[in-house]
């Protein structure tokens, strides 16, 4: 019995994926807004897993923690994107 058809790219299973087109609601938020990992992943058109991988390798601006929540400052993310997504300076 077959549960998954082989994907065209050689994988044996194909997992459902979310449309990662940035939502205009994220782009229209005030610059002082804090955004969640899910919102940032949507903005960058990547999965949350990829986002946390970037975070763990220090390739994203540092988030802030509010209790058990992780949030990014939207203005820092926009500035980072406008500058070509450089690796943040750890000395700052």
Secondary structure, DSSP 8 states (H G I E B T S, - for coil): --SS---TTS-S-----------HHHHTS-TT-EEEHHHHHHHHTS-HHHHHHHHHTT-S---EEETTEEEEEHHHHHHHHHTT-----TT-
